[in-house]
């Protein structure tokens, strides 16, 4: 994937704030990776802090809203995975400070 487009996607994802934790999903370490096809279909592979999180629908909508402003992005799809499991050490220093850890 073009590194510039990947960086733009990751930057856009920093605007998606977890409604419960009030920190963006990138700094929380929820994003495992992103892929974009030649036709502009983006797949966001992510995990959640807990299984059965009721906010996945909200997060999917927020991710779609954040990415559709990029001209390269035509569609978005969120793939949830539980491997590797999310752990506190996946959070950035910023996220840990914001959450008082």
BASEDO-60943 format. One line per field, with one value per atom (N, C-alpha, C): residue number from 1; residue in three letters; chain; atom name; x, y, z. Coordinates in nm, 2 decimals. Example, Ala and Ser with C-alpha at 12.3 -4.5 7.8 and 13.67 -1.06 7.14 Angstrom:
REM residues 2
nr	1 1 1 2 2 2
rest	ALA ALA ALA SER SER SER
kette	A A A A A A
atom	N CA C N CA C
x	1.32 1.23 1.32 1.28 1.37 1.29
y	-0.57 -0.45 -0.33 -0.22 -0.11 0.00
z	0.78 0.78 0.78 0.71 0.71 0.79
//
This chain:
REM residues 101
nr	1 1 1 2 2 2 3 3 3 4 4 4 5 5 5 6 6 6 7 7 7 8 8 8 9 9 9 10 10 10 11 11 11 12 12 12 13 13 13 14 14 14 15 15 15 16 16 16 17 17 17 18 18 18 19 19 19 20 20 20 21 21 21 22 22 22 23 23 23 24 24 24 25 25 25 26 26 26 27 27 27 28 28 28 29 29 29 30 30 30 31 31 31 32 32 32 33 33 33 34 34 34 35 35 35 36 36 36 37 37 37 38 38 38 39 39 39 40 40 40 41 41 41 42 42 42 43 43 43 44 44 44 45 45 45 46 46 46 47 47 47 48 48 48 49 49 49 50 50 50 51 51 51 52 52 52 53 53 53 54 54 54 55 55 55 56 56 56 57 57 57 58 58 58 59 59 59 60 60 60 61 61 61 62 62 62 63 63 63 64 64 64 65 65 65 66 66 66 67 67 67 68 68 68 69 69 69 70 70 70 71 71 71 72 72 72 73 73 73 74 74 74 75 75 75 76 76 76 77 77 77 78 78 78 79 79 79 80 80 80 81 81 81 82 82 82 83 83 83 84 84 84 85 85 85 86 86 86 87 87 87 88 88 88 89 89 89 90 90 90 91 91 91 92 92 92 93 93 93 94 94 94 95 95 95 96 96 96 97 97 97 98 98 98 99 99 99 100 100 100 101 101 101
rest	UNK UNK UNK UNK UNK UNK UNK UNK UNK UNK UNK UNK UNK UNK UNK UNK UNK UNK UNK UNK UNK UNK UNK UNK UNK UNK UNK UNK UNK UNK UNK UNK UNK UNK UNK UNK UNK UNK UNK UNK UNK UNK UNK UNK UNK UNK UNK UNK UNK UNK UNK UNK UNK UNK UNK UNK UNK UNK UNK UNK UNK UNK UNK UNK UNK UNK UNK UNK UNK UNK UNK UNK UNK UNK UNK UNK UNK UNK UNK UNK UNK UNK UNK UNK UNK UNK UNK UNK UNK UNK UNK UNK UNK UNK UNK UNK UNK UNK UNK UNK UNK UNK UNK UNK UNK UNK UNK UNK UNK UNK UNK UNK UNK UNK UNK UNK UNK UNK UNK UNK UNK UNK UNK UNK UNK UNK UNK UNK UNK UNK UNK UNK UNK UNK UNK UNK UNK UNK UNK UNK UNK UNK UNK UNK UNK UNK UNK UNK UNK UNK UNK UNK UNK UNK UNK UNK UNK UNK UNK UNK UNK UNK UNK UNK UNK UNK UNK UNK UNK UNK UNK UNK UNK UNK UNK UNK UNK UNK UNK UNK UNK UNK UNK UNK UNK UNK UNK UNK UNK UNK UNK UNK UNK UNK UNK UNK UNK UNK UNK UNK UNK UNK UNK UNK UNK UNK UNK UNK UNK UNK UNK UNK UNK UNK UNK UNK UNK UNK UNK UNK UNK UNK UNK UNK UNK UNK UNK UNK UNK UNK UNK UNK UNK UNK UNK UNK UNK UNK UNK UNK UNK UNK UNK UNK UNK UNK UNK UNK UNK UNK UNK UNK UNK UNK UNK UNK UNK UNK UNK UNK UNK UNK UNK UNK UNK UNK UNK UNK UNK UNK UNK UNK UNK UNK UNK UNK UNK UNK UNK UNK UNK UNK UNK UNK UNK UNK UNK UNK UNK UNK UNK UNK UNK UNK UNK UNK UNK UNK UNK UNK UNK UNK UNK
kette	A A A A A A A A A A A A A A A A A A A A A A A A A A A A A A A A A A A A A A A A A A A A A A A A A A A A A A A A A A A A A A A A A A A A A A A A A A A A A A A A A A A A A A A A A A A A A A A A A A A A A A A A A A A A A A A A A A A A A A A A A A A A A A A A A A A A A A A A A A A A A A A A A A A A A A A A A A A A A A A A A A A A A A A A A A A A A A A A A A A A A A A A A A A A A A A A A A A A A A A A A A A A A A A A A A A A A A A A A A A A A A A A A A A A A A A A A A A A A A A A A A A A A A A A A A A A A A A A A A A A A A A A A A A A A A A A A A A A A A A A A A A A A A A A A A A A A A A A A A A A A A A
atom	N CA C N CA C N CA C N CA C N CA C N CA C N CA C N CA C N CA C N CA C N CA C N CA C N CA C N CA C N CA C N CA C N CA C N CA C N CA C N CA C N CA C N CA C N CA C N CA C N CA C N CA C N CA C N CA C N CA C N CA C N CA C N CA C N CA C N CA C N CA C N CA C N CA C N CA C N CA C N CA C N CA C N CA C N CA C N CA C N CA C N CA C N CA C N CA C N CA C N CA C N CA C N CA C N CA C N CA C N CA C N CA C N CA C N CA C N CA C N CA C N CA C N CA C N CA C N CA C N CA C N CA C N CA C N CA C N CA C N CA C N CA C N CA C N CA C N CA C N CA C N CA C N CA C N CA C N CA C N CA C N CA C N CA C N CA C N CA C N CA C N CA C N CA C N CA C N CA C N CA C N CA C N CA C N CA C N CA C N CA C N CA C N CA C N CA C N CA C N CA C N CA C
x	0.08 0.00 0.09 0.04 0.11 0.12 0.25 0.27 0.20 0.19 0.12 -0.03 -0.09 -0.23 -0.26 -0.17 -0.18 -0.17 -0.07 -0.06 -0.18 -0.24 -0.36 -0.48 -0.49 -0.59 -0.57 -0.45 -0.42 -0.45 -0.41 -0.44 -0.59 -0.66 -0.81 -0.87 -0.81 -0.86 -0.83 -0.74 -0.71 -0.83 -0.92 -1.03 -1.15 -1.13 -1.24 -1.21 -1.30 -1.28 -1.37 -1.31 -1.38 -1.48 -1.61 -1.71 -1.70 -1.65 -1.63 -1.50 -1.39 -1.26 -1.22 -1.28 -1.26 -1.11 -1.06 -0.93 -0.95 -0.87 -0.89 -0.84 -0.90 -0.88 -0.74 -0.67 -0.53 -0.44 -0.45 -0.37 -0.41 -0.53 -0.57 -0.51 -0.45 -0.39 -0.49 -0.61 -0.71 -0.69 -0.62 -0.60 -0.48 -0.51 -0.41 -0.34 -0.42 -0.37 -0.48 -0.44 -0.54 -0.49 -0.59 -0.55 -0.65 -0.60 -0.68 -0.65 -0.76 -0.75 -0.73 -0.69 -0.67 -0.80 -0.92 -1.04 -1.09 -1.01 -1.04 -1.13 -1.13 -1.20 -1.10 -1.14 -1.05 -1.11 -1.02 -1.05 -0.96 -1.03 -0.97 -0.97 -0.86 -0.85 -0.83 -0.92 -0.91 -0.96 -0.93 -0.97 -1.05 -1.11 -1.17 -1.11 -1.13 -1.08 -1.14 -1.27 -1.34 -1.42 -1.43 -1.52 -1.67 -1.75 -1.89 -1.91 -1.82 -1.83 -1.96 -2.05 -2.18 -2.16 -2.04 -2.02 -1.96 -1.95 -1.89 -1.97 -2.10 -2.18 -2.15 -2.14 -2.11 -1.97 -1.87 -1.74 -1.73 -1.80 -1.80 -1.85 -1.95 -2.01 -1.91 -1.85 -1.75 -1.63 -1.58 -1.47 -1.51 -1.62 -1.67 -1.68 -1.73 -1.74 -1.60 -1.51 -1.37 -1.30 -1.32 -1.24 -1.30 -1.43 -1.50 -1.46 -1.40 -1.35 -1.23 -1.16 -1.03 -1.07 -1.02 -1.05 -1.02 -0.92 -0.88 -0.98 -1.06 -1.15 -1.28 -1.33 -1.46 -1.55 -1.51 -1.59 -1.50 -1.56 -1.49 -1.56 -1.47 -1.52 -1.43 -1.50 -1.42 -1.42 -1.30 -1.29 -1.24 -1.32 -1.28 -1.20 -1.10 -1.02 -0.99 -0.97 -0.94 -0.80 -0.72 -0.58 -0.50 -0.40 -0.37 -0.47 -0.49 -0.58 -0.53 -0.62 -0.58 -0.53 -0.42 -0.36 -0.33 -0.32 -0.28 -0.16 -0.06 0.07 0.06 -0.06 -0.08 -0.11 -0.14 -0.18 -0.05 -0.06 0.05 0.07 0.18 0.21 0.10 0.06 -0.04 -0.17 -0.22 -0.34 -0.33 -0.21 -0.19 -0.20 -0.14 -0.14 -0.28 -0.36 -0.49 -0.58 -0.55 -0.64 -0.58 -0.47 -0.41 -0.34 -0.29 -0.22 -0.07
y	-0.12 0.00 0.12 0.22 0.35 0.40 0.43 0.48 0.61 0.70 0.83 0.81 0.72 0.69 0.62 0.52 0.46 0.56 0.65 0.76 0.84 0.88 0.96 0.88 0.75 0.67 0.67 0.64 0.64 0.77 0.88 1.02 1.04 1.00 1.01 0.93 0.81 0.73 0.79 0.88 0.94 1.04 1.06 1.15 1.06 0.93 0.84 0.82 0.88 0.88 0.77 0.68 0.58 0.65 0.62 0.70 0.67 0.55 0.52 0.58 0.56 0.59 0.73 0.79 0.93 0.95 0.85 0.85 0.79 0.84 0.79 0.64 0.57 0.43 0.39 0.49 0.46 0.46 0.56 0.57 0.47 0.42 0.31 0.18 0.17 0.05 -0.05 0.00 -0.09 -0.13 -0.05 -0.08 -0.17 -0.29 -0.38 -0.35 -0.30 -0.27 -0.22 -0.16 -0.11 -0.16 -0.18 -0.22 -0.14 -0.10 -0.03 -0.10 -0.13 -0.19 -0.08 -0.12 -0.02 0.06 0.00 0.07 0.15 0.16 0.25 0.18 0.05 -0.02 -0.04 0.02 0.01 -0.09 -0.17 -0.26 -0.23 -0.20 -0.17 -0.29 -0.35 -0.47 -0.41 -0.44 -0.39 -0.49 -0.45 -0.53 -0.43 -0.48 -0.39 -0.42 -0.33 -0.35 -0.47 -0.50 -0.62 -0.68 -0.82 -0.89 -0.85 -0.85 -0.82 -0.67 -0.59 -0.44 -0.40 -0.33 -0.29 -0.17 -0.12 0.01 -0.02 -0.15 -0.17 -0.11 -0.11 -0.04 0.11 0.17 0.31 0.34 0.26 0.27 0.25 0.16 0.13 0.26 0.32 0.44 0.55 0.57 0.67 0.65 0.53 0.50 0.53 0.49 0.52 0.67 0.75 0.89 0.96 0.91 0.96 0.94 0.82 0.78 0.83 0.85 0.88 1.02 1.10 1.24 1.23 1.11 1.10 1.06 1.14 1.11 0.97 0.91 0.77 0.67 0.70 0.60 0.60 0.48 0.46 0.39 0.28 0.21 0.18 0.15 0.10 -0.02 -0.10 -0.23 -0.25 -0.28 -0.31 -0.46 -0.51 -0.65 -0.66 -0.73 -0.75 -0.87 -0.87 -0.98 -0.98 -1.10 -1.10 -1.16 -1.18 -1.22 -1.13 -1.06 -1.07 -1.00 -1.05 -0.98 -0.85 -0.75 -0.62 -0.62 -0.55 -0.53 -0.38 -0.34 -0.20 -0.16 -0.25 -0.21 -0.18 -0.20 -0.16 -0.01 0.06 0.20 0.28 0.40 0.49 0.56 0.62 0.70 0.80 0.87 0.97 0.91 0.79 0.73 0.70 0.64 0.60 0.73 0.84 0.96 1.01 1.01 1.06 0.98 0.85 0.77 0.76 0.83 0.83 0.70 0.63 0.50 0.52
z	0.00 0.00 0.00 -0.07 -0.07 0.07 0.12 0.25 0.28 0.18 0.20 0.23 0.15 0.18 0.31 0.34 0.47 0.59 0.58 0.68 0.69 0.57 0.57 0.64 0.61 0.68 0.83 0.87 1.01 1.08 1.01 1.06 1.08 0.98 0.99 1.10 1.12 1.23 1.37 1.38 1.51 1.55 1.46 1.49 1.54 1.54 1.59 1.74 1.82 1.97 2.03 2.11 2.18 2.27 2.26 2.34 2.49 2.53 2.67 2.73 2.66 2.71 2.67 2.58 2.53 2.48 2.42 2.36 2.22 2.12 1.99 1.97 1.87 1.86 1.82 1.75 1.71 1.84 1.92 2.04 2.15 2.14 2.23 2.18 2.06 2.01 1.96 1.92 1.87 1.72 1.64 1.50 1.48 1.42 1.39 1.25 1.16 1.03 0.94 0.83 0.73 0.59 0.50 0.37 0.27 0.16 0.06 -0.08 -0.14 -0.28 -0.38 -0.50 -0.61 -0.64 -0.61 -0.64 -0.52 -0.41 -0.30 -0.19 -0.18 -0.08 0.04 0.15 0.27 0.37 0.42 0.53 0.65 0.76 0.89 0.97 1.01 1.10 1.24 1.33 1.46 1.56 1.69 1.80 1.89 1.99 2.09 2.23 2.32 2.46 2.53 2.50 2.56 2.45 2.46 2.37 2.41 2.31 2.33 2.35 2.32 2.33 2.26 2.32 2.25 2.16 2.15 2.07 1.93 1.89 1.76 1.65 1.65 1.55 1.54 1.66 1.66 1.61 1.65 1.60 1.45 1.40 1.25 1.18 1.23 1.16 1.18 1.29 1.31 1.22 1.20 1.11 0.97 0.93 0.79 0.77 0.87 0.85 0.85 0.93 0.93 0.80 0.74 0.62 0.49 0.48 0.36 0.31 0.40 0.35 0.27 0.28 0.20 0.05 -0.04 -0.18 -0.24 -0.18 -0.22 -0.18 -0.07 -0.01 -0.07 -0.12 -0.18 -0.08 -0.02 0.08 0.20 0.31 0.43 0.49 0.54 0.61 0.73 0.84 0.97 0.99 1.01 1.04 1.19 1.27 1.41 1.43 1.51 1.54 1.69 1.74 1.88 1.91 1.80 1.81 1.73 1.79 1.93 2.01 2.14 2.23 2.27 2.29 2.33 2.47 2.49 2.62 2.64 2.77 2.80 2.73 2.72 2.66 2.51 2.45 2.31 2.30 2.41 2.41 2.40 2.33 2.32 2.46 2.47 2.60 2.62 2.51 2.52 2.58 2.53 2.58 2.73 2.77 2.90 3.00 2.95 3.03 3.04 2.92 2.92 3.01 3.03 3.11 3.26 3.28 3.42 3.46 3.36 3.38 3.39
//
